[in-house]
Amino acid sequence: MLSVEVCPQCQEFVGRSYPQCAACRDVAAQPIKAAWLALLQAQNIAPAILAEQQLAATVLAQSDEYWWSEVEAAMRLTPCLSCHGPLGYGSSDCAECILGSDMLWGKDLEISPEGTIRQNEHALRVVLRGLGQSHRHSYASIEGWRLYLPCLLHGPQPAGMKDERHYAQAINAWIKAGRGHELARCHSIEEMYTVTRRGKNTPTR
């Protein structure tokens, strides 16, 4: 059985309280930070100088050529011209941020030879973007992403697209039935699916 770590700050599984909990936020942002640092090093650019801002502008202008995590980092370094918050994560009613985030995603279905992109990057990208813009999504989607995130941060899951669809459908139905809390102590997405199949509450840990 996988052992998902407990956050020392919020006392939930690490990532469960993202983005409100600073400790969960720091762990969840590690793929983004690592990818951006690797890109800076490859370009021989130091952080917090004009050249970094110029690189961020280049990444956003050619986002389909960069990893999603590099695009996310560039967005967070780029102020929205309308609300002045980070592009895509500024004011909840800022149309410029919404348009910016919808147009900028980056590639995530390949595995980086440098090891900065993991097998579950696509799911991680969707979950982090969704939770970061929670005002745009339904309660069921938010609850599902919160359940998923600690598992995604722990490692690749699940193995195939067919399994992913089956798991997501079963877990979403469980959440919509008001039983999402019964999955809160599961250590993997597969375990959540197993709980939904047998129709019993998750054992207390």
N, C-alpha and C positions, 0 to 999 in steps of 0.2 A: 504494500500500500504506500502510495506517495505521502510524504509528510509536508504539508503546506505550512509555512511558518506563520506565527502570530505576530502582528505588528506591536511593538512595545508602546506605541503611542495611543492607538485607538482600541487595542486588544481584540481586533477582528483579524481574520486572515489577511496577510499582507496584500494590499491592492483593493480590498473590499471597500474601503472608505475613500478611494480616489474620486475626485481630486481634492476633497475637503481636508483630508488628513495629510499633513506635510510629509510624514514618514512614508506613507503609501505613495504619495506623489513622487517622492524622490526615487523610490525603487522602480515605479512604473515608467519613469522618464529615462532610466538608464540606457535603454536601446537607442533613444533619440540622442542623448548626450554622447554616447560612445560613437555613434555613426558620424555625428558632426565633428567631434574631435579628430576622428580618423581622416575626414575630408580636409580639415584644416591642416593637419600634418602632411597630407599628400600634396597640398597646394603650398606648403611652407608658409602658412599664414598664422600669425599669433592671434589669440582671442582678444576681443575688446579693442580692436583698432579699426580704422576706416576700411581696410581691406576685407575684414570679416563682413561688414555690412554690404560691401560691393559683391562679395561672394554670395551672400544671401539673396541679393537682387538677381544675380545670374541664375541661381538655383530655381527661384520662383519663375523666372522667364523661360526656363527650359526644364520644367518640373518632370516631364516624362522621361528625362534622361538620368534622373537621380533616384536614389532609394527613398521610400516614403518617409523614413526617419530623418533623412537629410532635409526633405521638404518641410517636415513638421518643425525642425529646428529653425529653418529659415523663416517660416511663418512667425515663430515666436520671437524672432529677432527684428521683425519688420512691423512697425506701427501702422495701424489702419489709418488711412488719410481722413476718414470720416469721424470715428470715435476715439482714435489715438491709442486704443488698446492693442494688444498683439493681434496681428491679422488672423481672423478666424475665431478669436477668443476674446473679443472685446465686448461691447455692450450687447445684451441679448436681443435688442431690437435694431441692431445695426445691419442694414441691408448689405453694406460693403463687406462686412465680415462674413456674412452668410454666403455671398457670391464668391468671395475669395476662397473660402474653405471648400465649396463645392467644385471649384475648378482646379484645385491643387491637391493631388494625391501622391504621385510618384509611384515607381515600380516596387512590387513587394512579392511577386510570385517566383522569384529566383532566389537562389542561395548564394550569398556573397562568398567568394573564395577567401576573403580576409577574415571571415568568421563573424562579421558584425551584423549579419542578417540571419535570423534563425528560421527554422522550418515553420513556425506558427506565426510568422510576421503578419500575414494578411489578416488573421483574426485579431491579433494584437492591435494592428492599425485601426481597424473598424471600431473595436471596443474603446480604445483611448479617445478617438475622435468623437464617438457617440457620447461618452461620459463627460468629455470636455465641453460639449454643446448640449447638455441635458435638456435645456429649455426647448429644444427642437424635436424631442422624441417622447414616446408614450411611456407611461409608468412601467408597463410590462417589459418594454425594451430596456429601460434603465435597470430594472431589477435583474433581468437576465444577464446583462453585461457585468453588473456587480458580482453576480455569482460566478461568472466565467473568469474574470480577471485574475484572481489569485492562482487559478489553475494554469492560465496562459503564461503568467510570469514564472511559474515553476518549471515549465518545459513544454515541448511539442505535444499537442493533443488536438483532436484525436488523429488517427493515421490517414484516413481517406475521406474524400469529398462525400461519398455515399453515407458513411458513418456520421459525418458532420451534420448532414441534412436530417438524418433520423434522430440524432441526439437533440438538435436544435428544436425540431418540431415537438418532440415529447416534452422537453423542458419548458418550452414556451407555453404549451397547453397546461402544464402543471402550474406555471406562474399565473396564467389567466384564470385558473380555477381558484386562485387565492391560496395556493399551497407552496409558494416559492420559499417560504421560511423553512420548510421541511428539508430543503436542499442546502441550507446554509453551512452545515458542518461537513459536507462532502469534500473530499480531497482531490477529486478529479471530475472531469466532465463525464467520463464513463460511469463513475459511481453515481452521479446525479441521474443518468439515464437508467441505471439499474434500479434505483429507488422508484422512479416513475413506472417502471415495468412491473414491479412487484406490488406497487400500490400501498406501501407502508411508509411510516415515518422513518427518517434517517436515525440510526442509533445514536444516542448521546455519547459524546466523547469527552 
